Amino acid sequence: MPIRAILFDLDDTLIADEAISHEAFERVATKAAQVGADITDFMRDSKMLAEELWRKGPCFNYCHAIGISAHECLWGTFDDQQEEIRELRAWALPFRETVFDMALRRQLIDIPALGPELAEEFGKARRRLQRLVPDAKEILVRLNSEYLLGLLTNGAPSLQREKLTASGLGSLFHAVAVSGEKGIGKPNPEIFFQLINELGVTAAETIMVGNSKARDIVGARNAGIRSIWIRVPGSEEQFDVESDMEISGLNKLPTCLKEMNAFTPSSR
C-alpha cells in the first residue's frame, strides 16, 4: 500500500538533543571552573554521576519504560499529573543538585551552595540552546501537504510538549503521542497502534522515521510498520535490527519516500 502517514520521533530526529546536553554540561563546567574545577574532568564526572545515580534511583524502571533519560532528569520540570512522574519530580530535584555537588567534590571543591546553582544553570542552558536539526521545519512543511504527520515521542508529557512548543513544529502534526501520557513507550507496539488509529490509517500505510534503532525501528517492526532510520553521526546505536531504509539527514526523506512508494503496489 502507498504511504499515507509518517510517524516522526522527536529527540535527535527533529530537534537536537544529545549535542545540546553536551553543550549544557560545558556551560556548567565553565561556571565550575571559576572556583578551580577542571572543565574536562567536571564534564566527564557530571555525565558519569548522572547516569550512575539515575540507574540506581527509585524511578529507574519507570524512566526506562517511558523513555526519560538521565540527562532529562537534570532539567525537566515534571509538573505532570501522573503519580509516577510526581514521584520522579520529588526525586529529580535533589538528584540534579547532588550530581553537580559530587562532581565538584571529586575535585576536592567543597562549596555546598554551588551544587544548586550549577543545577539551575544546566536547566537554563539546556532550554536556551534548544534548536531544530537541519531542514526539520522545511521538510515537515513540505510533507504536511502530502501526508498525514504524527509525532511519536518517549518521555514526560511536560518536558516533551515543552520541547515541541519551543520547536515551533507543533501545528504541522495531525496527531501527537507522548509515552508518559499513554503509560507505554516505544518499542511497545501498542503506542504505535494508538497513534495510527488516531490518524485513521493502517500499519501498511504508515512509515516510522527516527534515530533510535532500539526504540523507533524495533517498535515499528513490532507494529508491522515500515521504517526509515536517521543515522546521527557520533551517536549511532549498536543494535542488531535493520530498517527498511537509512538516511543521513532529513533532506533525504522526500526522495526516500518517493522511492519506497514507487516499489509499493497500490491496493485495489
C-alpha positions in Angstrom: 0.0 0.0 0.0 1.2 3.5 -0.7 2.4 5.6 2.3 -0.3 7.9 3.7 1.1 8.7 7.1 4.6 9.4 8.6 5.3 9.0 12.2 8.3 11.0 13.5 10.4 10.7 16.6 11.3 14.0 18.2 14.7 14.0 20.0 17.6 13.9 17.6 15.2 13.3 14.7 13.6 16.7 14.5 15.2 18.6 17.4 18.8 18.3 18.6 19.2 16.5 21.9 22.5 14.8 22.8 24.6 17.7 21.3 22.6 20.3 23.3 23.0 18.3 26.5 26.8 18.2 25.9 26.8 21.9 25.4 24.8 22.5 28.6 27.3 20.4 30.5 30.0 22.5 29.0 28.3 25.7 30.2 28.0 24.3 33.7 31.7 23.1 33.7 32.8 26.6 32.6 31.0 28.1 35.6 32.5 25.4 37.9 36.0 26.4 36.5 35.6 29.8 38.2 36.2 28.0 41.5 39.0 25.9 40.2 37.4 22.9 38.6 38.9 21.3 35.5 36.4 21.7 32.7 37.1 18.3 31.1 37.1 16.3 34.3 34.0 18.1 35.6 32.1 17.3 32.4 33.1 13.7 32.4 32.3 13.2 36.1 28.9 15.0 35.8 27.8 12.8 33.0 29.0 9.7 34.6 27.4 10.5 38.0 24.1 11.5 36.4 23.9 8.1 34.6 25.1 6.2 37.7 22.7 7.8 40.2 19.8 7.6 37.7 20.2 3.9 37.2 20.4 3.4 41.0 17.4 5.7 41.7 13.9 4.5 42.7 12.4 5.7 39.4 14.7 4.0 37.0 12.3 1.2 35.9 9.6 3.8 35.1 12.1 6.1 33.3 13.4 3.2 31.2 9.9 2.1 30.2 8.7 5.5 29.3 11.9 6.8 27.9 13.1 9.5 30.3 16.8 9.8 30.2 19.3 10.7 33.0 20.0 14.0 31.2 16.3 14.9 31.1 16.1 14.3 34.9 18.6 17.2 35.2 16.3 19.8 33.7 12.7 18.6 33.4 10.0 20.3 35.5 8.0 17.1 35.7 4.9 19.0 36.8 2.6 16.3 35.4 -0.4 14.7 37.0 0.7 11.1 36.6 1.6 9.7 40.0 4.8 8.1 38.7 6.0 11.5 37.4 5.1 13.3 40.6 7.3 10.8 42.3 10.0 11.4 39.7 9.9 15.1 40.3 10.3 14.7 44.1 13.4 12.6 43.4 14.9 14.6 40.5 15.2 17.9 42.2 17.7 16.8 44.8 19.3 14.4 42.3 20.4 17.2 40.0 21.9 19.1 42.8 23.7 16.0 44.1 25.2 15.3 40.7 27.0 18.6 40.4 27.9 18.7 44.1 29.6 15.3 43.8 31.4 16.3 40.6 32.8 19.3 42.5 33.9 17.1 45.4 35.6 14.8 43.0 38.0 17.7 42.5 38.2 18.5 46.2 35.9 21.5 45.9 33.6 21.8 48.9 31.1 24.6 48.3 27.6 23.2 49.2 25.7 26.2 47.8 27.3 25.8 44.4 25.6 22.4 43.6 22.1 24.0 43.4 23.5 26.9 41.3 25.0 24.6 38.8 21.8 22.5 38.6 19.9 25.7 37.8 22.4 26.8 35.3 22.2 23.4 33.5 18.4 23.8 33.1 18.7 27.4 31.8 21.4 26.4 29.4 19.5 23.4 28.1 16.5 25.5 27.3 18.4 28.4 25.9 20.4 26.2 23.5 17.4 24.3 22.0 17.3 24.1 18.2 16.0 22.1 15.3 18.1 19.6 13.4 18.9 20.9 9.8 16.0 21.1 7.4 13.4 19.9 10.0 10.8 22.7 9.5 11.2 22.9 5.8 10.8 19.1 5.3 7.7 18.9 7.6 6.1 21.9 5.9 6.6 20.1 2.5 5.4 16.7 3.7 2.4 18.1 5.6 0.6 18.8 2.3 1.2 15.3 1.0 0.9 13.0 4.1 -0.7 12.7 7.5 2.0 13.5 10.0 2.2 12.0 13.5 4.7 12.7 16.3 5.6 9.7 18.5 7.9 10.6 21.3 9.0 8.9 24.5 9.3 11.0 27.7 7.5 13.0 30.3 4.5 14.9 28.9 5.5 18.3 30.4 9.1 18.1 29.0 8.3 16.7 25.6 5.5 19.2 25.0 7.8 22.0 26.2 10.3 20.9 23.6 7.6 20.7 20.9 6.3 24.2 21.8 9.9 25.6 21.7 10.5 24.0 18.3 7.6 25.7 16.6 6.7 22.5 14.8 3.5 21.5 16.7 1.0 22.8 14.2 2.5 20.6 11.5 1.3 17.4 13.1 -2.1 15.9 12.7 -1.7 13.8 15.9 0.8 13.6 18.8 1.5 10.7 21.2 3.8 11.1 24.2 4.7 7.9 26.1 4.2 9.5 29.5 0.6 10.4 28.7 -0.1 6.9 27.3 1.6 5.0 30.1 3.5 3.0 27.5 6.6 3.8 25.4 8.4 2.8 22.3 9.2 0.0 21.3 5.8 -1.3 22.7 3.7 -1.7 19.5 0.5 -0.5 21.3 1.6 3.1 21.3 2.1 2.9 17.5 -1.3 1.3 17.1 -3.0 4.1 19.1 -1.4 6.8 17.0 -2.2 5.3 13.6 -5.8 4.7 14.7 -6.0 8.4 15.6 -4.6 9.3 12.2 -7.1 6.9 10.6 -4.6 4.8 8.7 -3.3 1.2 8.8 0.1 0.0 9.6 0.7 -0.9 6.0 0.1 2.8 5.0 2.5 4.1 7.6 6.2 4.7 7.9 8.2 5.5 11.1 11.1 7.9 10.9 13.6 8.0 13.9 17.2 7.9 15.0 16.8 5.1 17.7 17.1 1.6 16.4 16.1 0.2 19.8 13.0 2.4 20.2 11.9 3.6 16.8 12.9 0.8 14.4 12.2 -2.1 16.7 8.9 -0.6 17.7 7.9 0.0 14.1 8.8 -3.6 13.3 6.8 -4.8 16.3 3.8 -2.9 14.9 4.2 -4.1 11.3 5.2 -0.6 10.2 7.9 0.2 7.7 10.8 2.4 9.0 13.5 4.8 8.0 16.5 5.1 10.3 18.2 8.5 10.5 21.9 8.0 11.2 23.1 10.7 13.6 26.9 11.0 13.4 28.6 10.1 16.7 25.5 8.6 18.4 24.7 5.6 16.2 23.3 2.7 18.2 24.9 -0.7 18.0 21.7 -2.6 17.8 21.1 -5.6 15.6 17.9 -4.6 13.7 17.5 -3.4 10.2 15.3 -0.6 9.0 13.7 -0.6 5.6 15.8 2.4 4.5 18.5 4.5 6.0 19.2 8.2 5.5 21.9 10.6 6.8 19.6 13.7 7.1 16.0 14.8 6.8 16.7 16.5 3.4 17.0 12.9 2.0 13.5 12.0 3.2 11.2 13.2 0.4 13.2 11.3 -2.2 13.4 8.2 0.0 9.6 8.3 0.4 9.1 8.5 -3.3 11.4 5.5 -3.9 9.5 3.5 -1.3 6.1 4.4 -2.9 7.4 3.5 -6.3 8.1 0.0 -5.2 4.9 -0.4 -3.3 2.0 -1.9 -5.3 -1.3 0.1 -4.9 -4.2 -1.8 -3.3 -7.3 -2.3 -5.5 
